[in-house]
Amino acid sequence: MNTFLKLLIFFLILILGFAGLAFYWTFYKPLPDYEATVELNSLQSEVDIHWDEFGVPHIYSNNELDLYKAIGYAHAQDRLWQMTLSQIAAEGRFAEFFGTDLVDLDKHQRTLGIWKISKQIEQNELSEAEREILQAYSDGVNEYIENNLNKLPVEFALTGIQPIRWSPARSVALTRLMAWELNMSWWTEVMYGYLKSGLPADQFEQLRLSFPADAPTTLNDEQSGKFTASLMPMLQQEIKKRELLEMEGTHVGSNAWVVDGSKTNTGYPLLGGDPHLGLGMPGKWYEMHLNLNGKNVSGATLAGVPGIIIGQNNEMAWSLTNIMADDTDFFLEQVDPNDRGRYVADSLSDSTASYLSFEKIREVIKVKDADDVSLEIRYTKHGPVISDVYPEKGLTDGKVIAMRWTGHDLSNEFRALYEINWASTFQDFKDALPHFGVPGQNFMYGDREGNIAMFSTARLPIRTGDKISLRKGWDPSQDWLGYIPHDEMPSVINPENGWIANANNKITTDSYDHYLATFWEPPSRIERIVEVLEANEILTPELFISLQNDSYSKHAAKLTPVILDIIKNQNVYNFDNAVSYLENWDYKYTKNATAASIFDVFLVHLTKNTLHDDFGDEVYQNFLHHENVPVRTMDELLMQTPATVDTNTFSFFDNINTTEIETKSDIVLKSMQDAILFLSDSLGSQSEDWRWEQLHTLTLRPPLFSQAADDPDASGALKLIVNNLLSKGPYELDGHGMSVDNAQYSWLKPYNMVLGPSIRRIVDLSNLSNVRSITPTGQSESPFSEHFGDQTEMWLNGQYRILYQDSTLFNSSDIRSMKLIPAKN
């Protein structure tokens, strides 16, 4: 071997060695040692953390502050990048780390004021004891950071940024971020306001959504008792942010139901819950079991918040569903033409006016590799002036728009969670709820005493007039008139039928005294849940498992006969193949269901063929974003419109771009033909290749990086890392946005799933130490951890793991134990 060849081999080995070392340092070194003994400052006594086979920590402590410090340490160990990204979003600091393209997003976030209200809550609402607990948690996070700066998660290496040090306000901010994520009513109010200003009145009335009179409500009668175009850019900015952070999908709700012991074979209640959120890597939830001096609480946490949000303790269990509450209004404000620093606070009856000065805050947005950007945020008595963020689309005639959101009010969700976590009685649980303001949630409850209940808990305004239109800021009669008292919010305790269920459906009948919301989820999920609960005299955990994974669509079962009636009674097109599939469909969105693909592609095309010509492209795209709106709109148009009407009564079916007057039948036939052509072009000419699994898949992708990798100018290395290391999938799967097994896709980019069950839980109150649970991802955000996506296949297959809350845990041979000890001085 000559000298040159020897040198070449030497340098190749050297290069490979450096590459391997860099690979190890970047990906493997950040992995935790689950059997380490770790010294922590200010720890009062030893804390034991036992990690089960899925990386779930079981934390045992005799000291409360030590327990919360350990929670912080565990969160940071497995989810530090996720926690850091949440705080960049809360503060509006994207441009500081990622450049000028995200300055507008920072303006949007700072005007929303998440960080501002979080600091106010920390200063004015937390008790001294609560502040101590949140500080102990923050200390645990920060000590992990200080001890592990040389082995941070790979995302820090890829972005070149450092972790953000934690504080109590950051935990508060995370709860407010979640509140805003679950606040969906304002999207649709903006859209409907815009349409109201641009459509003829009779046509707009056709879009007014009603909840079907015969659809289930959670409480029965006896128990119930001109937006302008200037707000459309706000909606678009919010959509971009959610795409960036893998928060797509609009069924931000849940299924939850509880049955009492009269309907179980153990004599104790059963509770099931599965919150529906945007899906990505890592997942939303981080599971934990906490033991403080023998008292247990376990379940799902958000990394950054030291509390069990959905879970159980020694006596009770609870789950949550989104109320779909309308907790936001927009106020049109009149600027004083003689002093632009003032606005009209009250237009008096004698043609005079009283004025208030705008409050102003000036913020400096740091920008990576560019000059700082100054931002002035103005406030009226109603809230931040949202229209200032988009001056190029601002209002004329000296008017601006301010936003009033209950999330800008002081409330103490951490107190509610803390008191629920350690509650011993039903009364303790109820006493905790009034502290919970946002997001509006239905707390589904069961306990070992046999009680079952649901409490709708939120800080919701009392208002008069049109609930979804722009309000006049200068008219005091249109201001909020206080808040619905907590004891007047909907609730049901131990109903005679023995069960309670909610799937983001309308909660009360029209006999209820207060306004809660307009844009409920379609009734398809709740109808199926009620059907199953009422059809079975005895309910078991196994039946709950089947129901949580049920892909049957009451929505499809209702509409398919209407569609078949039209496409079978015509002689223009040959739809024999489609008719055969639809007639023989069991309305289940299983992977092999060809009819499911035909139905959904048809419905997407039907919506476009019906509404796009009237709305225009931009408005139509925004209309599609909140799925329940096009679904409920097309349901009503299909079910209520005569098939061959040729008048303007149901004018949306008429295409304004043609000289003919199209009827519902015309548009249904065109849409079915479009669907067949789409499936043929996309999946092949053979209909056996049109199975749901070919059309509907799920890829779990990381926030921020997935958007960067999709950029046409992204490097091959980044695409490789994102698509092959930081992501999981694509996976074929059952389910649909209208089935209990919620598998929603974006109507803007159909048909890949973006939202679904972020965790599935089933709690048997006869044995609170043995809970069935599963998440779509796993505990770790590190792509080389054994707990990165280790639950995905089980989740896809409708399987569950056991979350132990007692010494049964230690019977497993897969337990690894970490010890946190006080640092030696």
C-alpha positions in Angstrom: 0.0 0.0 0.0 1.6 3.3 -1.1 2.0 6.3 1.2 -0.7 8.3 -0.5 -3.3 5.6 0.0 -2.4 5.2 3.6 -2.8 8.9 4.2 -6.1 8.9 2.4 -7.4 6.1 4.5 -6.1 7.8 7.7 -7.9 11.1 6.8 -11.1 9.2 5.9 -11.0 7.4 9.3 -10.2 10.7 11.0 -13.2 12.5 9.2 -15.5 9.7 10.0 -14.3 9.7 13.6 -15.0 13.4 13.9 -18.4 13.0 12.3 -19.2 10.1 14.6 -18.1 12.2 17.6 -20.2 15.1 16.5 -23.2 12.8 15.9 -22.8 11.4 19.4 -22.4 14.8 21.0 -25.4 16.2 19.2 -27.9 13.3 19.4 -26.8 10.7 22.0 -25.2 12.8 24.7 -28.4 14.7 25.6 -30.1 11.4 26.6 -30.8 11.2 30.3 -29.3 8.8 32.8 -32.4 7.4 34.4 -30.3 5.8 37.2 -28.3 8.8 38.2 -27.9 10.4 41.6 -28.2 14.1 41.1 -27.3 16.9 43.6 -29.7 19.9 43.6 -29.2 23.1 45.4 -31.8 24.1 48.1 -33.3 20.6 48.1 -34.4 19.8 51.7 -34.5 16.1 51.5 -34.0 13.2 49.1 -36.5 12.7 46.3 -36.9 9.4 44.4 -37.9 9.2 40.8 -38.8 5.8 39.4 -39.1 5.7 35.6 -41.4 3.0 34.2 -40.9 1.2 30.9 -42.4 4.1 29.0 -40.3 6.8 30.7 -43.1 8.0 32.9 -41.7 9.4 36.2 -43.1 8.4 39.5 -41.9 11.0 41.9 -41.8 10.3 45.7 -41.1 13.1 48.2 -41.8 13.9 51.8 -41.5 17.7 51.2 -43.8 19.6 49.0 -41.3 22.1 47.6 -38.9 19.3 46.9 -41.6 17.5 45.0 -42.2 20.5 42.7 -38.5 21.1 42.2 -38.3 17.4 41.0 -41.3 18.0 38.6 -39.4 20.9 37.1 -36.2 18.8 36.7 -38.1 15.9 35.0 -39.9 18.3 32.6 -36.7 20.0 31.6 -34.9 16.7 31.2 -37.4 15.4 28.6 -39.1 18.5 27.1 -36.7 21.5 27.4 -36.9 22.5 23.7 -40.7 22.3 23.8 -40.7 24.5 26.9 -38.3 27.0 25.4 -40.3 27.3 22.2 -43.5 28.0 24.2 -41.9 30.9 25.9 -40.6 32.4 22.6 -44.2 32.3 21.5 -45.5 33.7 24.8 -43.1 36.7 24.8 -43.2 37.3 21.0 -39.5 36.7 20.5 -39.4 34.7 17.3 -37.5 37.4 15.3 -34.8 37.6 18.0 -33.8 34.0 17.3 -35.0 33.3 13.8 -34.8 36.6 11.8 -36.8 39.3 10.1 -39.4 37.0 8.5 -41.0 36.6 11.9 -41.2 40.2 13.0 -44.9 40.4 12.1 -45.6 37.3 14.2 -43.9 38.9 17.1 -46.1 42.0 16.7 -49.1 39.8 16.7 -48.1 37.9 19.8 -47.2 41.0 21.8 -50.4 42.7 20.9 -52.3 39.6 22.1 -50.5 40.3 25.4 -49.9 36.8 26.7 -46.7 37.8 28.5 -48.2 41.0 29.8 -51.1 39.4 31.6 -49.0 36.5 32.8 -46.7 38.9 34.7 -49.7 40.7 36.1 -51.1 37.4 37.4 -47.8 36.5 39.0 -47.5 39.8 40.7 -51.2 40.3 41.8 -53.0 37.0 41.9 -50.6 34.3 43.2 -50.5 33.7 47.0 -47.2 33.5 48.7 -47.5 29.7 49.0 -48.3 29.4 45.3 -45.4 31.6 44.3 -43.1 29.4 46.4 -44.3 26.3 44.7 -43.9 27.8 41.2 -40.5 29.1 42.2 -39.4 25.7 43.4 -40.6 24.3 40.1 -38.6 27.0 38.2 -35.5 26.2 40.3 -35.8 22.6 39.2 -36.0 23.6 35.6 -33.1 26.0 35.9 -30.8 23.6 37.8 -31.3 21.1 35.0 -30.3 23.7 32.5 -27.2 24.8 34.5 -26.1 21.2 35.0 -26.6 20.2 31.3 -25.5 23.1 29.2 -23.0 20.7 27.4 -25.7 18.2 26.4 -28.8 20.1 25.4 -31.4 18.7 23.0 -30.4 18.7 19.3 -32.8 21.6 18.5 -30.6 24.0 20.4 -27.6 22.9 18.3 -29.6 23.3 15.1 -30.8 26.8 16.0 -27.8 28.1 17.9 -29.9 29.4 20.8 -29.7 28.8 24.5 -32.6 27.7 26.8 -34.7 30.4 28.4 -34.4 30.4 32.2 -37.7 29.6 33.9 -39.8 31.7 36.3 -43.3 31.5 37.8 -44.6 33.9 35.2 -43.6 31.4 32.5 -45.8 28.7 33.9 -48.7 31.1 34.0 -47.9 32.1 30.4 -48.1 28.5 29.3 -51.7 28.3 30.6 -52.6 31.5 28.8 -51.1 30.2 25.6 -53.3 27.1 25.9 -56.3 29.4 26.6 -55.7 31.3 23.3 -55.1 28.0 21.4 -58.5 26.7 22.5 -60.2 30.1 21.8 -61.8 29.4 18.4 -65.0 31.4 18.4 -63.3 34.6 17.4 -62.1 33.1 14.1 -65.6 32.4 13.0 -66.9 35.7 14.3 -64.4 37.5 12.1 -65.4 35.4 9.1 -69.1 35.8 9.6 -68.7 39.5 10.2 -66.8 39.9 6.9 -69.4 37.9 5.0 -72.3 39.8 6.6 -70.8 43.1 5.2 -70.4 41.6 1.7 -73.4 39.4 1.1 -77.0 40.3 0.5 -79.0 39.9 3.7 -81.1 37.0 2.6 -78.1 35.1 1.4 -76.2 35.7 4.6 -79.1 34.3 6.6 -78.6 31.0 4.8 -75.2 30.8 6.5 -76.5 31.3 10.0 -75.7 28.1 11.8 -78.2 26.4 14.1 -77.6 23.4 16.3 -80.1 20.7 15.2 -83.2 20.7 17.4 -83.1 16.9 17.8 -79.3 16.7 18.5 -78.3 15.8 22.1 -77.4 18.5 24.6 -75.4 17.7 27.7 -78.1 19.2 29.9 -81.8 18.8 29.2 -84.6 21.5 29.5 -85.1 20.9 33.2 -81.4 21.2 33.9 -80.8 24.2 31.7 -83.4 26.5 32.8 -70.1 44.7 10.4 -66.7 43.1 10.9 -64.5 44.6 8.2 -61.6 43.4 6.1 -59.2 44.9 8.6 -59.4 41.9 10.9 -58.8 39.3 8.1 -55.0 39.7 8.3 -55.1 38.9 12.0 -56.8 35.6 11.2 -54.2 34.9 8.5 -51.4 35.6 10.9 -52.9 33.3 13.5 -53.1 30.5 10.9 -49.5 31.0 10.0 -48.4 30.8 13.7 -50.4 27.6 14.3 -48.8 26.0 11.2 -45.4 27.0 12.4 -46.0 25.5 15.9 -47.8 22.3 14.6 -51.1 23.5 16.2 -53.2 23.0 13.1 -56.7 21.6 13.3 -59.8 23.2 14.8 -61.5 20.5 16.8 -59.6 21.8 19.8 -61.9 20.0 22.1 -62.4 16.5 23.5 -64.6 13.6 24.1 -65.4 12.8 27.7 -68.1 10.8 29.4 -68.6 9.3 32.9 -71.1 6.6 34.0 -72.1 5.9 37.6 -71.9 2.5 39.4 -75.4 1.5 38.4 -74.1 1.0 34.9 -70.9 -0.8 35.7 -70.1 -4.3 36.9 -68.0 -3.1 39.8 -70.5 -0.7 41.3 -68.0 2.2 40.9 -68.0 5.0 38.2 -66.1 4.7 34.9 -64.6 7.8 33.3 -63.2 8.2 29.8 -61.5 11.2 28.2 -59.5 12.0 25.1 -58.6 15.7 24.4 -58.3 16.6 20.7 -55.4 18.9 19.9 -52.9 19.4 17.1 -50.5 16.5 16.7 -46.7 16.8 16.4 -43.4 15.6 17.8 -43.2 15.7 20.7 -46.8 15.4 21.9 -48.7 17.9 24.0 -48.9 15.9 27.2 -46.2 14.6 29.6 -47.5 12.0 32.1 -46.5 11.8 35.7 -47.3 10.2 39.0 -46.7 12.2 42.2 -46.6 10.9 45.7 -46.4 13.4 48.6 -46.3 11.8 52.0 -48.4 8.9 50.8 -51.0 11.0 48.8 -51.1 10.2 45.1 -52.0 12.2 42.0 -51.2 11.2 38.5 -52.1 11.9 34.9 -51.2 14.3 32.1 -49.2 17.5 32.6 -48.0 20.2 30.2 -44.3 20.6 30.4 -43.9 24.0 32.0 -46.9 23.7 34.3 -46.4 21.8 37.6 -49.8 20.3 38.0 -51.9 17.3 36.8 -54.3 18.8 34.3 -56.2 15.6 33.4 -55.9 12.8 35.9 -56.8 11.1 39.2 -55.8 11.1 42.8 -56.7 8.7 45.7 -60.3 9.6 45.7 -61.5 11.0 42.3 -60.8 11.3 38.6 -61.5 14.1 36.1 -61.2 14.9 32.4 -61.8 18.0 30.3 -63.7 19.1 27.2 -63.7 22.5 25.5 -66.9 24.5 26.1 -66.4 26.2 22.7 -67.1 29.4 24.7 -67.5 32.8 23.2 -65.1 34.7 25.4 -63.9 37.4 22.9 -65.5 40.4 21.3 -64.2 43.1 19.0 -65.1 46.8 19.5 -65.1 49.4 16.9 -63.6 52.6 18.4 -64.0 56.2 17.2 -60.8 58.2 17.3 -61.2 61.9 18.3 -60.6 63.8 15.0 -59.2 66.8 16.9 -56.9 64.7 19.1 -55.8 61.4 17.8 -54.5 60.4 21.2 -58.1 60.0 22.4 -61.1 57.9 21.5 -64.8 58.2 22.2 -65.6 56.5 25.5 -69.3 57.5 25.5 -71.4 59.1 22.8 -73.9 61.1 25.0 -77.5 61.6 24.2 -77.1 65.4 23.8 -74.8 64.9 20.8 -71.7 65.5 22.8 -69.1 62.9 23.7 -66.8 61.9 26.5 -63.2 60.9 25.7 -60.4 58.7 27.1 -56.8 58.8 26.1 -55.3 55.7 24.6 -53.0 53.8 27.0 -49.7 53.1 25.2 -46.9 50.6 25.7 -43.7 50.7 23.6 -41.9 47.4 23.0 -38.6 46.7 21.3 -38.4 43.6 19.1 -34.9 42.3 18.8 -34.2 40.9 15.3 -31.5 38.4 14.5 -28.9 40.0 12.2 -30.9 43.1 11.8 -31.9 46.3 13.6 -34.3 46.3 16.4 -38.0 47.1 15.6 -40.1 49.4 17.7 -43.7 48.5 18.4 -46.3 50.8 20.0 -49.3 49.0 21.4 -52.4 51.1 22.1 -55.2 50.1 24.5 -58.7 51.3 24.9 -60.9 50.4 27.9 -61.8 47.3 26.0 -58.3 46.0 25.3 -55.5 46.2 22.7 -56.1 47.9 19.4 -55.7 44.9 17.1 -56.1 46.9 13.9 -52.9 48.7 14.6 -50.9 45.6 13.8 -52.1 45.7 10.2 -52.1 49.4 9.2 -52.2 48.8 5.5 -55.6 47.2 6.0 -56.8 49.7 8.7 -60.1 51.3 9.0 -61.1 54.6 7.5 -63.1 57.4 9.0 -60.9 57.6 12.0 -61.9 54.2 13.5 -59.9 51.4 15.0 -60.7 47.9 16.4 -60.0 46.8 20.0 -60.2 43.3 21.3 -61.8 42.3 24.6 -60.8 38.7 25.7 -61.4 37.2 29.1 -57.9 35.9 29.0 -56.8 39.5 29.6 -58.5 39.4 33.0 -56.9 38.2 36.2 -57.7 34.6 37.2 -55.7 31.8 38.9 -55.8 28.5 36.9 -52.8 27.2 38.8 -54.7 27.5 42.1 -57.6 25.6 40.6 -55.3 22.8 39.4 -53.4 22.6 42.7 -56.5 22.3 44.8 -58.0 19.7 42.4 -54.8 17.7 42.5 -54.8 17.4 46.3 -58.6 17.4 46.8 -59.9 14.7 49.2 -63.7 15.2 48.8 -66.2 16.2 46.1 -66.7 19.5 47.9 -63.0 20.2 47.7 -63.1 19.6 44.0 -66.1 21.9 43.6 -64.5 24.6 45.7 -61.5 24.7 43.4 -63.4 25.4 40.2 -64.3 29.1 40.6 -60.6 30.0 40.3 -60.5 28.6 36.7 -61.2 31.4 34.2 -59.7 30.5 30.8 -59.9 28.4 28.7 -63.5 27.6 29.3 -63.7 23.9 30.1 -66.2 21.3 31.0 -64.8 19.3 34.0 -66.1 15.7 33.8 -65.9 14.1 37.2 -66.2 10.8 39.1 -65.3 9.7 42.6 -65.1 6.6 44.8 -68.1 7.7 46.7 -70.1 7.1 43.6 -70.7 10.7 42.5 -70.5 11.7 38.8 -70.8 15.3 37.6 -69.9 17.8 34.9 -69.2 21.5 35.6 -68.9 24.1 32.8 -66.2 26.4 34.2 -65.2 29.7 32.6 -65.2 33.4 33.0 -67.8 34.4 30.4 -69.3 37.8 29.9 -72.9 38.8 30.0 -73.7 40.9 26.9 -76.7 42.2 25.0 -77.4 42.5 21.4 -75.9 40.6 18.5 -73.4 38.2 20.0 -71.2 37.7 16.9 -71.1 41.2 15.4 -68.7 44.1 15.8 -69.7 46.1 18.9 -69.7 49.9 19.1 -67.1 50.9 21.6 -68.7 54.4 22.2 -72.0 52.9 23.2 -72.0 51.8 26.9 -75.0 49.6 26.4 -72.8 47.3 24.2 -70.2 46.9 26.9 -69.9 43.7 28.9 -72.3 43.7 31.8 -70.2 41.6 34.2 -69.7 37.9 34.1 -72.0 34.8 34.5 -71.8 33.9 38.1 -70.0 30.6 38.7 -73.1 29.0 40.3 -75.2 29.9 37.2 -72.8 28.1 34.8 -74.2 24.8 33.5 -73.6 21.8 35.7 -75.1 18.3 36.2 -74.6 16.1 39.2 -75.7 12.4 39.5 -78.3 12.4 36.8 -81.0 9.8 36.9 -79.9 8.2 33.6 -76.6 7.3 35.2 -74.3 9.0 32.7 -73.0 12.3 31.4 -71.2 13.0 28.1 -69.8 15.9 26.1 -68.1 16.2 22.8 -67.9 20.0 22.4 -71.6 19.9 21.5 -74.2 22.5 22.6 -74.3 22.1 26.4 -77.8 23.5 27.2 -81.2 23.8 25.6 -82.6 27.2 24.7 -84.2 27.4 28.1 -80.8 28.3 29.7 -80.7 32.0 30.7 -77.2 32.9 29.5 -75.4 33.0 26.2 -72.4 30.7 26.1 -71.5 30.2 22.4 -72.7 29.9 18.9 -70.1 27.7 17.1 -70.5 24.3 18.7 -69.0 21.3 17.1 -71.3 19.3 14.8 -73.4 16.7 16.7 -71.9 13.7 15.0 -69.6 12.6 17.8 -72.0 13.3 20.7 -74.8 11.4 18.8 -72.6 8.3 18.5 -71.5 8.5 22.1 -75.1 8.8 23.3 -76.2 5.9 21.0 -73.5 3.6 22.5 -74.1 4.6 26.1 -77.8 4.1 25.9 -77.6 0.8 24.0 -75.6 -0.9 26.8 -77.1 -1.7 30.2 -73.7 -2.4 31.6 -70.6 -0.5 30.6 -67.1 -1.8 30.9 -63.5 -0.4 30.3 -63.4 -2.6 27.2 -66.5 -0.9 25.8 -65.0 2.5 26.6 -61.9 1.4 24.6 -64.0 0.4 21.7 -66.0 3.7 21.8 -62.8 5.9 22.0 -61.6 4.2 18.9 -65.0 4.2 17.1 -64.7 5.4 13.5 -68.5 5.4 12.7 -69.7 8.8 11.4 -73.3 9.8 12.1 -72.6 12.8 9.8 -71.9 10.5 6.9 -74.9 8.3 7.7 -77.2 11.4 7.6 -75.9 12.9 4.3 -75.2 9.8 2.2 -78.8 9.0 1.5 -79.4 12.6 0.3 -76.5 12.3 -2.0 -77.5 8.9 -3.3 -81.0 10.1 -4.0 -79.6 12.6 -6.4 -76.8 10.7 -8.2 -79.0 7.6 -8.7 -81.9 9.6 -10.3 -80.1 11.1 -13.2 -78.8 10.0 -16.6 -76.0 12.5 -17.3 -73.1 10.6 -15.5 -72.3 7.0 -14.9 -71.9 6.8 -11.1 -72.6 3.1 -10.8 -69.3 2.4 -9.1 -69.7 5.2 -6.6 -73.3 4.3 -5.9 -72.2 0.7 -5.2 -69.6 1.7 -2.6 -71.8 4.3 -0.9 -74.9 2.0 -0.7 -72.8 -0.7 0.9 -70.9 1.5 3.3 -71.3 1.0 7.0 -70.3 4.7 7.6 -67.1 3.7 9.3 -63.8 5.4 8.4 -61.7 2.3 8.5 -58.5 2.1 6.6 -59.9 -0.1 3.8 -63.1 2.0 3.3 -63.2 3.2 -0.3 -66.6 4.8 0.3 -65.1 7.1 2.9 -62.7 8.5 0.3 -65.5 9.0 -2.2 -67.7 10.8 0.4 -65.1 13.1 1.7 -63.6 14.1 -1.6 -67.1 14.7 -2.8 -67.9 16.9 0.2 -64.8 19.0 -0.2 -65.6 19.6 -3.9 -69.3 20.3 -3.1 -68.3 23.0 -0.7 -66.0 24.7 -3.2 -68.5 24.4 -6.1 -71.3 25.8 -3.9 -69.5 28.7 -2.1 -66.3 29.7 -3.8 -67.9 31.8 -6.5 -69.9 33.8 -4.0 -67.0 34.3 -1.5 -64.0 34.8 -3.7 -60.7 33.0 -3.1 -59.3 34.7 0.0 -62.6 34.7 1.9 -63.3 31.1 0.9 -59.9 29.9 2.2 -60.5 31.6 5.5 -64.0 30.1 5.6 -62.5 26.6 5.4 -60.1 27.0 8.2 -62.6 26.2 11.1 -63.9 22.8 9.9 -67.1 22.9 11.9 -68.2 25.9 9.8 -68.1 24.4 6.3 -69.4 21.0 7.7 -72.4 22.6 9.4 -73.0 25.0 6.6 -73.1 22.3 3.9 -75.2 20.0 6.2 -77.9 22.7 6.4 -77.8 23.6 2.7 -78.0 19.9 1.7 -80.7 18.9 4.1 -82.9 22.0 3.7 -82.6 22.9 0.1 -85.0 21.4 -2.4 -83.1 19.4 -5.0 -84.3 21.3 -8.1 -85.3 24.7 -6.8 -84.7 27.4 -9.4 -85.3 30.5 -7.4 -83.0 32.8 -5.4 -84.2 31.3 -2.1 -81.2 29.0 -1.9 -78.9 31.0 -4.2 -75.6 29.6 -3.1 -76.0 26.6 -5.4 -76.2 28.9 -8.4 -72.8 29.7 -9.9 -72.7 33.4 -10.4 -70.1 33.0 -13.1 -72.4 31.2 -15.5 -75.5 32.3 -17.3 -77.5 29.3 -16.2 -79.2 29.0 -12.8 -77.7 25.9 -11.1 -79.7 23.9 -8.6 -78.6 21.7 -5.8 -78.8 18.6 -8.0 -76.6 20.3 -10.6 -73.9 21.1 -8.1 -74.1 17.6 -6.4 -73.6 15.9 -9.8 -70.7 18.1 -10.8 -69.1 17.6 -7.4 -69.4 13.8 -7.6 -67.8 13.9 -11.0 -65.0 16.1 -9.7 -64.5 13.7 -6.8 -64.2 10.7 -9.2 -61.7 12.6 -11.4 -59.7 13.7 -8.4 -59.4 10.1 -7.0 -58.5 8.7 -10.4 -55.8 11.4 -10.9 -54.4 11.1 -7.4 -54.7 7.4 -6.6 -55.2 5.7 -9.9 -58.0 4.6 -12.2 -58.8 1.5 -10.2 -61.3 2.2 -7.5 -59.9 -0.5 -5.2 -56.9 1.8 -4.8 -59.1 4.6 -3.4 -59.1 3.2 0.2 -59.2 5.7 3.0 -55.6 4.6 4.1 -54.3 5.8 0.7 -55.8 9.3 1.2 -55.7 9.9 4.9 -52.4 9.6 6.7 -50.7 11.1 9.7 -47.1 12.4 10.0 -45.9 13.5 13.4 -43.6 16.5 12.7 -41.7 18.9 14.9 -42.8 22.5 15.4 -40.8 25.2 13.6 -38.4 22.8 11.9 -41.1 21.1 9.8 -42.0 24.5 8.3 -38.3 25.3 7.7 -37.7 22.0 6.0 -40.7 22.6 3.7 -39.2 25.8 2.4 -38.0 25.3 -1.2 -34.6 26.8 -0.3 -34.1 24.5 2.7 -30.8 22.6 2.7 -30.8 18.9 2.0 -29.2 18.3 5.4 -32.1 20.0 7.2 -34.7 18.1 5.2 -32.8 14.9 6.1 -32.8 15.6 9.8 -36.4 16.8 10.0 -37.9 14.1 7.8 -35.9 11.1 9.0 -34.9 12.0 12.6 -37.3 14.5 14.1 -40.5 13.2 12.5 -42.5 10.0 12.6 -44.7 8.6 9.8 -46.6 8.7 7.5 -49.0 6.3 9.2 -52.2 5.0 7.7 -55.0 5.1 10.3 -58.8 4.9 10.9 -60.9 7.8 12.0 -62.3 11.1 10.8 -63.2 14.5 12.2 -66.8 13.5 12.5 -66.2 10.2 14.3 -65.6 9.6 18.0 -62.1 8.6 17.0 -61.4 12.1 15.8 -58.9 12.2 13.0 -59.3 15.7 11.5 -57.6 16.9 8.4 -57.2 20.5 7.3 -59.8 21.5 4.7 -57.2 23.9 3.4 -54.8 21.0 2.6 -56.9 17.8 2.6 -56.6 14.9 3.5 -53.6 14.4 5.8 -54.5 14.3 9.5 -53.4 17.2 11.7 -55.5 16.9 14.8 -56.8 14.0 17.0 -56.7 12.4 20.4 -53.7 13.9 22.1 -54.1 11.3 24.9 -56.7 8.6 25.6 -57.5 7.8 29.2 -59.9 5.4 30.9 -60.3 5.4 34.7 -62.0 2.7 36.6 -62.9 4.3 40.0 -62.9 0.8 41.6 -59.1 0.8 41.1 -57.5 4.2 40.8 -54.0 2.7 40.8 -54.5 1.0 37.5 -55.4 3.5 34.8 -55.5 2.8 31.0 -53.7 5.5 29.1 -51.9 6.1 25.7 -50.4 9.1 23.9 -49.7 9.4 20.1 -46.0 10.0 20.7 -44.1 9.3 23.9 -42.5 11.1 26.8 -39.2 12.3 25.2 -38.5 14.9 22.6 -35.1 13.5 21.8 -35.1 11.5 18.5 -32.7 8.9 19.8 -34.5 8.3 23.1 -36.2 4.9 23.5 -39.3 7.0 24.5 -39.4 9.1 21.3 -42.6 7.7 19.6 -42.6 4.5 21.6 -46.3 4.7 22.2 -47.3 5.6 18.6 -47.9 2.1 17.2 -50.1 1.3 20.3 -52.0 4.5 19.9 -52.6 3.8 16.2 -53.8 0.3 17.0 -56.2 1.3 19.7 -54.1 -0.2 22.5 -53.4 1.2 26.0 -50.7 1.0 28.6 -51.2 1.0 32.4 -50.3 4.0 34.5 -49.8 2.7 38.0 -50.4 4.8 41.1 -49.3 2.4 43.8 -46.5 -0.1 44.7 -47.7 -2.4 41.8 -45.3 -0.3 39.7 -42.3 -2.0 41.5 -43.3 -5.5 40.3 -42.0 -4.5 36.9 -38.4 -5.4 36.0 -38.1 -2.4 33.7 -38.1 0.2 36.5 -35.1 2.5 36.7 -34.6 4.7 39.7 -33.0 8.2 40.0 -32.3 9.9 43.2 -32.2 13.7 43.7 -30.3 14.7 46.8 -29.4 18.0 48.6 -26.2 19.4 47.3 -23.3 19.3 49.7 -22.2 22.7 50.8 
